[in-house]
Amino acid sequence: MKIAVIGTGYVGLVSGVCFSDFGHDVVCVDKDPAKIAKLEAGEVPIYEPGLEELMAKNVDAGRLTFTMDLAAAIESAEAVFIAVGTPTRRGDGHADLTFVMAVAEEIALAAKDYTVIVTKSTVPVGTNRKVKQVVHKANPDLEFDVASNPEFLREGAAIDDFMRPDRVVVGVQTKRAGDVMNDVYRPLFLRDFPVVITDLESAEMIKYAANAFLATKITFINEIAALCERTGADIKQVSKGMGLDGRIGNKFLHAGPGYGGSCFPKDTKALARIGQEHAVPMQITEAVIKVNEEVKRRMVDKLLDLCDGSFNGKVVAVLGVTFKPNTDDMRDAPALTIVPALVGGGAKVRVTDPQGKHEGEALLPGVNWVEDAYKAARNADLVVILTEWNEFRGLDLKRMAKHMTTPRMADLRNIYSTKDAKRAGFDAYVSIGRSSLEPTTDGES
Ligand SMILES: NC(=O)c1ccc[n+]([C@@H]2O[C@H](COP(=O)([O-])OP(=O)(O)OC[C@H]3O[C@@H](n4cnc5c(N)ncnc54)[C@H](O)[C@@H]3O)[C@@H](O)[C@H]2O)c1
């Protein structure tokens, strides 16, 4: 089967590589010449574990190519996937559909035979119908269908998520388009992964509802964590006790410095906006957005307390800046709120992150990048764990504390415990949702 994927970002590239691994003949298109040059040289422009190897395998097998020439790429493609960005539109929180609509028009002008135009980008309800209108207007003679196929992969585990999904969601209007989508995902059908076939609007809504629900779950546990801090309860024990309830589940119940990343912040804002447009306010989602902002600000207050009320002149070591481990993605990361607050308050900030420097350098002016956690902590007044990379889970805390000016730690991912920190020689340790006064009793982390 011949497939074209437009946009070679986190979603488009992973989708293209995995489709080619299914055995399809795939062309990946991007308008960014630097990205295409890298891909043609066998390099992956993003950090995603396992992607480079899988890409090389399929390029070698002759099933995967890259180009900037959209018209050539979609010639004879049975399905064309739109996987370009849908960032928050400046000013109103709506998803910006400029890139999606521009690509739809380009496809319309270049396509010759029956094509299924599939939107993989996360788009507001009603967008696929608009894509249909745009394509029809640009090329009234073209025989085509639209399909909605939202993506649920997680950065850092993207290949596994794509190859072994919880479900595939496909919204279609015709049997013909449904048959094409069946062929695209046949390898997953055959292995009994659930495929949910819906109408266009439901498919679009599923994506926003799923992301808003997950963001709500994270935000809920973060709010409970704040209450734990005041009441003496321990959020790790609370999460465990809640998560064992099969109706709740243990995922997305880890308290932290607030959600970030390329999806939750923009998708919650877009859902709130869709609700306003239809006069059905998404009150829960709106509260989640507000509380998440407060959670990030609360983190700054925690650090300020540890610095005796002023960042001025303090040396602060920040471990991890990407929005989560195993990605280089910095979009809407909590670090983008917390680090500027430190720098703005007069702290000398040293940052280390296994993959974050490339993106982070431009986004975090005024910080010094160092190779590892020990270099960052040398002569520092405070160490802050912001992202739970594996590298930071097994630190030699004693070695770290020994070389700090004032050994203090803010563990915003609850990797360690008061007991660990005290034993290593830290004289202050704060985490999320756990009393900083008493050693924790769980003895786990
Ligand atoms: N990143 C994720 O984890 C994730 C997960 C699920 C869904 N999504 C959704 O998938 C979509 C893409 O997200 P992403 O993170 O991959 O974005 P991204 O910004 O990493 O990639 C988008 C790519 O599209 C390219 N592009 C833009 N306009 C183009 C055009 N006219 N022609 C060709 N290429 C063009 C850009 O150059 C860029 O390489 C978004 O709607 C997002 O919400 C993302």
The ligand as a Gaussian input file, in Angstrom:
#p B3LYP/6-31G(d) Opt

LIG

0 1
 N        3.840000      15.172000      20.089000
 C        2.980000      14.312000      20.610000
 O        3.275000      13.602000      21.583000
 C        1.601000      14.151000      20.008000
 C        0.817000      13.048000      20.389000
 C       -0.457000      12.911000      19.827000
 C       -0.919000      13.868000      18.923000
 N       -0.146000      14.930000      18.580000
 C       -0.660000      15.887000      17.595000
 O       -0.016000      15.643000      16.347000
 C        0.187000      16.874000      15.642000
 C        1.661000      17.037000      15.305000
 O        2.385000      17.148000      16.524000
 P        3.973000      17.031000      16.571000
 O        4.355000      17.059000      17.992000
 O        4.411000      15.892000      15.714000
 O        4.357000      18.411000      15.842000
 P        5.798000      18.922000      15.372000
 O        5.773000      20.389000      15.531000
 O        6.857000      18.114000      16.028000
 O        5.846000      18.555000      13.823000
 C        5.086000      19.173000      12.827000
 C        5.858000      19.115000      11.519000
 O        5.018000      19.552000      10.441000
 C        5.813000      20.266000       9.531000
 N        4.964000      21.086000       8.664000
 C        4.240000      22.190000       9.000000
 N        3.594000      22.663000       7.899000
 C        3.906000      21.846000       6.873000
 C        3.577000      21.823000       5.495000
 N        2.774000      22.753000       4.953000
 N        4.087000      20.851000       4.724000
 C        4.909000      19.915000       5.254000
 N        5.278000      19.885000       6.559000
 C        4.790000      20.836000       7.357000
 C        6.767000      21.052000      10.412000
 O        7.914000      21.489000       9.697000
 C        7.105000      20.016000      11.490000
 O        8.232000      19.260000      11.141000
 C       -0.372000      17.968000      16.553000
 O       -1.697000      18.243000      16.176000
 C       -0.348000      17.335000      17.922000
 O       -1.339000      17.860000      18.779000
 C        1.117000      15.080000      19.106000

